Amino acid sequence: MSTKFTQLEELIRPVVEGLGFEFWGLEYLSQGKDSVLRVFIETDSEKGIDVEDCASVSRQVSAILDVEDPITGEYSLEVSSPGLDRPLFDLNQYQRFVGSVVSLRLRVPFDGRRKFKGQLSGIEGDEVVLLVDNEEYLLPIELIEKANIVPQF
């Protein structure tokens, strides 16, 4: 994880958790004037995350970011639930979704490819175990650039 992500998480996580939500993760897409900071929040409440929850977290996160100013230039702040196709950020989240179908992209090729889609079989140390076409891949978490649950209907 880059120092920018670490810095942002250290600022945002306590705010989200202080409001009674689980900090699921964040994405920062730096694209000049169109940069986006996306914060994902979760709850164990049966009602789930609603618009008011997102607005409340957005106001508080925005206030701390205005004071600390960790991002130079303009950006949009988005707060949302992870959704059905939720991104996965850490090993604990992967563990929670063992048995699910996952689509992931690596930072560098592994066995000649960067994109994988298969069943999440488990975690071994700091590696994600993915079953793709009856072949098991052990993918180091630090090589995973982006991973999402593939909703099954």
Stockholm file with secondary structure:
# STOCKHOLM 1.0

chainA/1-153         MSTKFTQLEELIRPVVEGLGFEFWGLEYLSQGKDSVLRVFIETDSEKGIDVEDCASVSRQVSAILDVEDPITGEYSLEVSSPGLDRPLFDLNQYQRFVGSVVSLRLRVPFDGRRKFKGQLSGIEGDEVVLLVDNEEYLLPIELIEKANIVPQF
#=GR chainA/1-153 SS CCHHHHHHHHHHHHHHHHTTCEEEEEEEECCGGGEEEEEEEECCSTTCCCHHHHHHHHHHHHHHHHHHCCSCSCEEEEEECCCTTCBCCSHHHHHHTTTSEEEEEEEEEETTEEEEEEEEEEEETTEEEEEETTEEEEEEGGGEEEEEECCCC
#=GC SS_cons         CCHHHHHHHHHHHHHHHHTTCEEEEEEEECCGGGEEEEEEEECCSTTCCCHHHHHHHHHHHHHHHHHHCCSCSCEEEEEECCCTTCBCCSHHHHHHTTTSEEEEEEEEEETTEEEEEEEEEEEETTEEEEEETTEEEEEEGGGEEEEEECCCC
//
